[in-house]
């Protein structure tokens, strides 16, 4: 009869993390939890997107020569095997247990590993279906998997390589001294081959790469292998799509090319940001030391030095509601020059792009809407860069520092709790942000229409006045304003 014993086998509820290598309890708790979090995050960009519908009378772009069937079938087979391997490991452990109780971490690793692999399999099939639908609608796509799916497969393959650091550990199966160790070693080899194959095929993305494309117009095939497919305006896509391309585009404005002084300022600001993250760790530590010194009746000189250091660190960090420290203020002051340089580059590039457009576009443009889009786009780029560098990256750094600190100075389970809580927080934040984005887009659309009508009516003052349509213009403007307000109220 199979029974469930302690969570970490013979080590008790929570065993040591390192015994001539990583503890299997720690490894098979942390890795499946990370894969589960990454799998859930990878599904976020797909879930809010509506299934695109093919418009009536649209030209069909089909895969005339057929998709790359064999590599995709292999990729699908490997993804399916990855789903079944955690359950196979549990069955193998039960079959060779010899009435020994099963550790609790094995059940957790089986459940989380299966769900994470199922997320990867579902995302693989979903991305292929979406690629076929987009090609059928005449929308040009990039033949690469989503960053979330690639990250999931990369971490899974890296985790199997990480197991090799425990080669000399007696708690692992490397010695292959009995049947149980031989079975577990065989399953590890199979997991290594499967995860490595998914990693390599994921970089190639065979399921998204057709041999050639054919355009069906009036039931006639025409090869458009080297021609440009015209994009159609479909439903709003997820904000997280093409995240890597967007980040690469923004990174070009983050580093001020041609200005060594500003480049030095950027490095200095990044250094100040790292110092600020370090202060968040040092200030509570010195606060703890002060309490301990007061409790232990330590010498006055030691207490005075510790309090002085704490006050200095608190001055650098800042404290209180709505207040910032010296480091944050200095970083903000130095970043102003970089922000002005970035804003000027974006405005000049956008201004040049508008002048390079055709006369037909300029004759039909709506000046008010264009000016509002230019203004919003410039401020969005500078604001997004600052938010990305000084808010998102520090938050991720705080999470990593917290996990490492709690794991080293307390217990690995504290680090696992922090990781799971932060993963849930990031998942919910992304879901809520995606939900709010549609209301923001609706508000921006209504605001653009309002600005376009207001500015165009002023530019064409003579026409509006002479044709006695000023009242009609004002009434239309008033109709646009409640629409924008309604979008905000519904949010």
C-alpha positions in Angstrom: 0.0 0.0 0.0 1.3 3.4 -1.0 1.5 6.0 1.8 2.6 9.6 1.9 5.3 10.5 4.4 7.1 13.7 5.3 7.3 16.4 2.7 11.1 16.1 2.3 11.4 12.3 2.9 13.9 11.5 5.7 15.0 15.1 6.3 11.7 16.0 7.9 9.2 18.7 6.9 11.9 20.9 5.4 15.3 19.5 4.8 18.7 21.2 4.1 19.0 22.8 0.7 22.5 21.7 -0.1 24.0 18.3 0.7 26.9 17.8 -1.8 24.4 19.3 -4.3 20.9 20.6 -4.3 18.4 18.8 -2.3 15.8 16.9 -4.4 13.1 18.3 -2.1 14.2 21.9 -2.8 14.8 21.3 -6.5 11.5 19.6 -7.3 9.6 22.2 -5.3 11.2 25.3 -6.8 11.5 24.3 -10.4 7.9 23.1 -10.9 6.6 26.2 -9.1 8.7 28.4 -11.4 7.4 26.6 -14.5 3.9 26.9 -13.3 4.2 30.6 -12.8 5.8 31.0 -16.2 3.1 28.9 -17.9 0.4 31.0 -16.4 2.1 34.2 -17.4 2.6 32.9 -20.9 -1.1 32.3 -21.3 -2.0 35.9 -20.3 -1.4 37.5 -23.7 -3.6 34.9 -25.4 -6.6 34.8 -23.1 -7.9 38.4 -23.5 -7.6 38.3 -27.3 -10.8 37.5 -29.3 -10.8 35.0 -32.0 -10.4 36.9 -35.3 -13.2 36.4 -37.7 -12.6 36.3 -41.4 -14.5 39.2 -43.1 -16.9 38.4 -46.0 -15.3 38.6 -49.4 -11.8 38.7 -48.0 -9.0 37.2 -50.1 -7.8 33.9 -48.5 -4.1 33.4 -48.0 -3.5 29.7 -47.8 -0.5 27.5 -47.3 -0.3 26.3 -50.8 2.6 23.9 -50.4 1.4 22.9 -46.9 2.9 23.6 -43.5 6.1 22.0 -42.4 4.3 18.9 -41.1 7.1 16.7 -39.9 9.0 19.2 -37.6 5.7 20.4 -36.2 4.5 16.9 -35.5 7.8 16.2 -33.7 7.4 19.4 -31.7 3.8 18.5 -30.8 4.9 15.0 -29.8 7.6 16.4 -27.5 5.2 18.8 -25.9 2.8 16.0 -25.3 5.5 13.8 -23.8 6.5 16.7 -21.5 3.0 16.7 -20.1 3.1 13.0 -19.4 6.6 12.8 -17.9 5.7 14.1 -14.4 3.0 11.6 -14.1 5.4 8.9 -15.4 7.9 9.9 -12.7 5.2 9.5 -10.0 4.2 6.1 -11.4 7.8 5.0 -11.6 8.4 6.0 -8.0 5.3 4.2 -6.8 6.2 1.0 -8.7 9.7 0.9 -7.2 8.9 2.3 -3.7 9.0 -1.1 -2.0 6.4 -0.1 0.7 8.4 3.1 1.4 6.3 6.2 2.0 6.3 8.7 -0.9 7.6 12.2 -0.1 5.1 15.1 -0.3 7.2 17.2 -2.7 6.8 14.5 -5.3 3.1 14.9 -5.4 3.4 18.7 -5.7 6.0 18.4 -8.4 3.8 16.1 -10.4 0.8 18.4 -10.3 2.6 21.6 -11.0 4.8 20.1 -13.7 1.9 18.6 -15.5 -0.1 21.8 -15.4 2.9 23.9 -16.5 3.6 21.5 -19.4 -0.1 21.5 -20.4 0.0 25.3 -20.5 3.0 25.1 -22.9 1.2 22.5 -25.1 -2.0 24.6 -25.2 -0.1 27.7 -26.1 1.7 25.9 -28.9 -1.5 24.8 -30.5 -3.1 28.2 -29.9 -0.3 30.1 -31.6 -0.4 27.8 -34.6 -4.2 28.3 -35.0 -3.9 32.0 -34.6 -1.1 32.0 -37.3 -3.4 30.2 -39.7 -6.3 32.5 -39.1 -4.1 35.6 -39.6 -2.7 34.3 -42.8 -6.3 33.5 -44.0 -7.2 37.1 -43.3 -4.2 38.5 -45.1 -2.3 39.7 -42.0 1.4 39.4 -42.1 2.9 37.7 -39.1 6.3 37.1 -37.5 7.3 33.4 -37.6 8.4 33.2 -34.0 6.8 31.9 -30.8 5.7 34.2 -28.1 8.4 35.3 -25.5 6.4 33.6 -22.7 6.4 30.2 -24.4 10.1 30.5 -25.3 10.9 31.4 -21.7 9.0 28.5 -20.4 10.9 26.0 -22.6 14.2 27.7 -21.8 13.8 27.5 -18.1 12.6 23.8 -18.3 15.8 22.9 -20.3 18.0 25.0 -18.0 16.5 23.2 -14.9 17.5 19.8 -16.3 21.0 21.1 -16.8 21.0 22.5 -13.3 20.4 19.0 -11.9 24.0 18.1 -13.0 25.4 20.2 -10.2 24.2 17.5 -7.8 26.2 14.8 -9.5 28.0 13.9 -6.2 25.0 14.1 -4.0 23.9 10.8 -2.4 20.3 11.9 -2.4 20.0 11.8 -6.2 19.9 8.8 -8.6 23.3 9.3 -10.4 24.8 6.2 -8.8 22.1 3.9 -10.3 22.6 1.3 -7.5 19.0 -0.1 -7.5 16.0 -0.3 -9.7 14.4 2.9 -8.4 17.5 5.0 -9.2 17.8 3.4 -12.6 14.2 4.3 -13.5 14.6 7.9 -12.2 17.8 8.3 -14.1 16.1 7.0 -17.3 13.3 9.5 -16.8 15.7 12.3 -16.3 17.5 11.5 -19.6 14.1 11.4 -21.3 13.2 14.8 -19.8 16.5 16.2 -20.9 16.0 15.1 -24.5 12.4 16.4 -24.6 13.1 19.8 -23.0 16.2 20.2 -25.2 14.2 19.3 -28.3 11.5 21.7 -27.4 14.1 24.5 -26.8 15.7 24.0 -30.2 12.4 23.6 -32.1 11.0 26.6 -30.3 13.7 28.8 -31.7 12.9 27.5 -35.2 9.1 27.5 -34.8 8.3 25.0 -37.5 4.6 25.1 -36.9 4.5 28.8 -37.8 6.7 28.6 -41.0 4.8 27.6 -44.2 6.8 26.7 -47.3 5.1 29.3 -49.4 1.9 31.3 -49.6 -0.8 31.6 -52.2 -3.3 34.3 -52.7 -6.7 33.1 -53.9 -8.5 35.8 -55.9 -11.6 34.6 -57.8 -10.5 31.0 -57.3 -7.1 31.6 -58.9 -3.8 30.9 -57.2 -1.1 33.4 -57.3 2.3 33.0 -55.6 3.1 35.9 -53.3 6.2 34.5 -51.7 8.1 37.7 -52.1 5.2 40.2 -52.2 3.9 42.2 -49.3 0.7 41.1 -47.7 -1.6 44.0 -46.9 -2.6 44.1 -43.3 -6.3 44.4 -42.4 -7.6 46.1 -39.4 -8.8 43.4 -37.0 -9.9 43.4 -33.4 -7.6 45.0 -30.8 -4.6 42.8 -30.1 -3.1 42.2 -26.7 -0.7 44.8 -25.3 1.9 42.0 -24.6 2.1 40.8 -28.2 5.5 41.4 -29.9 6.9 42.5 -26.5 10.4 41.7 -27.5 10.2 43.9 -30.6 8.7 46.8 -28.6 11.4 46.5 -26.0 14.1 46.6 -28.7 12.5 49.6 -30.2 12.4 51.4 -26.8 16.0 50.4 -26.0 17.2 52.5 -28.9 16.0 55.6 -27.2 17.3 54.6 -23.8 20.9 54.8 -24.8 21.8 58.3 -26.1 24.0 57.6 -29.1 26.5 60.2 -30.0 26.6 61.8 -26.5 29.2 60.3 -24.2 28.3 62.7 -21.4 24.7 61.5 -21.4 25.7 57.9 -21.6 27.8 58.4 -18.5 24.7 60.0 -16.9 22.6 56.9 -17.8 25.2 54.6 -16.2 25.2 56.8 -13.1 21.4 56.7 -12.9 21.5 52.9 -13.1 24.1 52.8 -10.4 22.0 55.0 -8.2 19.0 52.8 -8.8 21.1 49.8 -7.7 22.2 51.7 -4.6 18.5 52.4 -3.8 17.7 48.7 -4.1 20.5 47.9 -1.7 19.3 50.5 0.8 15.9 48.8 0.9 17.8 45.8 2.3 20.3 47.5 4.6 17.9 49.8 6.4 15.8 47.0 8.0 19.0 45.2 8.9 20.4 48.2 10.8 17.0 48.7 12.4 17.2 45.1 13.7 20.7 45.7 14.9 19.6 48.8 16.9 16.8 46.8 18.6 19.3 44.0 19.4 21.8 46.4 20.9 19.2 48.0 23.1 18.0 44.7 24.3 21.5 43.3 25.0 22.7 46.5 26.9 25.5 46.9 24.4 28.2 49.6 24.9 27.2 53.2 24.1 29.8 53.6 21.4 28.5 50.6 19.4 24.9 51.8 19.7 25.8 55.4 18.7 27.7 54.2 15.6 24.9 51.9 14.5 22.3 54.6 15.0 24.4 57.1 13.1 24.8 54.6 10.2 21.0 54.0 10.2 20.2 57.7 10.1 22.6 58.2 7.2 21.1 55.3 5.3 17.6 56.5 6.0 18.6 59.9 4.7 19.8 58.3 1.5 16.7 56.2 1.2 14.0 58.6 2.4 11.0 57.9 4.5 7.5 59.0 5.4 4.5 59.4 3.3 5.1 60.9 -0.1 8.8 61.7 0.6 11.9 60.5 -1.4 15.4 60.2 -0.3 18.6 61.9 -1.5 19.4 59.0 -3.9 16.0 59.1 -5.6 16.1 62.9 -5.9 19.6 62.9 -7.4 18.6 60.2 -9.8 15.5 62.1 -10.9 17.5 65.3 -11.3 20.2 63.6 -13.5 17.6 61.8 -15.6 16.0 65.1 -16.8 18.8 65.6 -19.4 18.4 62.1 -20.7 14.6 62.5 -20.8 14.9 65.8 -22.8 17.4 64.1 -25.2 15.0 61.2 -25.8 12.0 63.5 -26.2 13.8 65.6 -28.8 14.9 62.5 -30.7 11.4 61.1 -30.8 9.9 64.3 -31.9 12.4 64.9 -34.7 12.0 61.4 -36.0 8.3 61.6 -35.9 8.3 65.1 -37.6 10.6 63.8 -40.3 8.3 60.8 -40.8 5.3 63.0 -41.3 7.1 65.1 -43.9 8.1 61.9 -45.8 4.4 60.8 -46.2 2.7 61.3 -49.5 0.7 64.3 -50.6 -2.5 62.2 -50.7 -2.1 61.5 -47.0 -1.5 65.2 -46.2 -4.5 66.3 -48.2 -6.8 64.0 -46.2 -5.2 64.3 -42.8 -7.1 65.5 -39.7 -4.7 68.0 -38.2 -6.1 68.0 -34.7 -6.0 64.2 -34.4 -2.5 64.1 -35.8 -1.2 66.7 -33.3 -2.8 65.0 -30.4 -1.3 61.6 -31.4 2.1 63.2 -31.8 1.9 64.8 -28.4 0.6 61.7 -26.7 3.2 59.4 -28.4 6.1 61.5 -27.4 5.1 61.8 -23.8 4.3 58.1 -23.8 7.8 57.0 -25.0 9.6 59.1 -22.3 7.2 58.1 -19.6 7.4 54.4 -20.5 11.1 54.4 -20.5 11.3 56.0 -17.1 8.6 53.6 -15.7 10.4 50.6 -17.3 13.8 51.5 -15.9 13.0 52.9 -12.5 9.8 51.0 -11.6 9.5 47.6 -13.3 13.1 46.6 -13.2 13.6 47.6 -9.6 10.5 45.7 -8.6 11.8 42.6 -10.3 15.1 43.1 -8.6 13.4 43.5 -5.2 11.6 40.2 -5.8 14.9 38.4 -6.6 16.7 40.0 -3.7 13.8 39.0 -1.3 13.8 35.4 -2.5 17.6 35.1 -2.2 17.7 36.8 1.2 14.9 34.7 2.8 16.3 31.5 1.3 19.8 32.1 2.7 19.1 33.6 6.1 15.9 31.8 7.0 14.7 28.8 5.1 14.1 27.8 1.5 10.4 27.6 2.2 10.3 31.3 3.0 11.9 32.0 -0.4 9.3 29.7 -2.1 6.5 31.6 -0.4 7.8 34.9 -1.6 8.2 33.5 -5.1 4.7 32.1 -5.2 3.1 35.3 -3.8 5.0 37.5 -6.2 4.1 35.3 -9.2 0.4 35.5 -8.2 0.8 39.3 -7.8 2.4 39.7 -11.3 -0.2 37.5 -12.9 -3.1 39.4 -11.4 -1.5 42.7 -12.3 -1.1 41.7 -15.9 -4.7 40.5 -16.2 -6.1 43.7 -14.6 -3.8 45.9 -16.8 -5.0 44.0 -19.9 -8.6 44.5 -18.8 -8.1 48.3 -18.3 -6.3 48.8 -21.6 -9.5 48.5 -23.7 -11.2 51.3 -21.8 -8.0 53.5 -22.2 -8.0 52.8 -25.9 -11.7 53.8 -26.2 -11.1 57.0 -24.3 -8.1 57.9 -26.5 -10.1 57.2 -29.7 -12.9 59.5 -28.5 -10.4 62.2 -27.5 -8.7 62.0 -30.9 -12.0 62.5 -32.6 -12.9 65.5 -30.4 -9.6 67.2 -31.1 -9.8 66.5 -34.8 -13.2 68.2 -35.1 -12.3 71.1 -32.9 -9.0 72.0 -34.6 -10.3 71.4 -38.1 -13.3 73.6 -37.5 -11.0 76.4 -36.4 -8.6 76.0 -39.3 -11.6 76.1 -41.7 -13.3 79.0 -39.9 -14.2 80.8 -43.1 -15.9 77.7 -44.6 -17.8 76.9 -41.4 -19.0 80.5 -41.0 -20.0 81.1 -44.6 -22.0 77.9 -44.9 -23.7 78.5 -41.6 -22.8 75.1 -40.2 -21.2 76.4 -37.0 -24.2 75.2 -34.9 -24.0 71.7 -36.5 -20.2 71.6 -35.8 -20.8 72.5 -32.1 -23.5 69.9 -31.7 -21.3 67.2 -33.2 -18.5 68.3 -30.8 -20.8 68.0 -27.9 -21.8 64.5 -29.1 -18.2 63.4 -29.0 -17.5 64.7 -25.5 -20.1 62.5 -23.7 -18.8 59.5 -25.6 -15.4 60.0 -24.1 -16.8 60.6 -20.7 -18.9 57.5 -21.0 -15.8 55.4 -21.7 -14.2 56.8 -18.5 -17.4 56.3 -16.5 -17.8 52.7 -17.6 -14.2 52.0 -16.5 
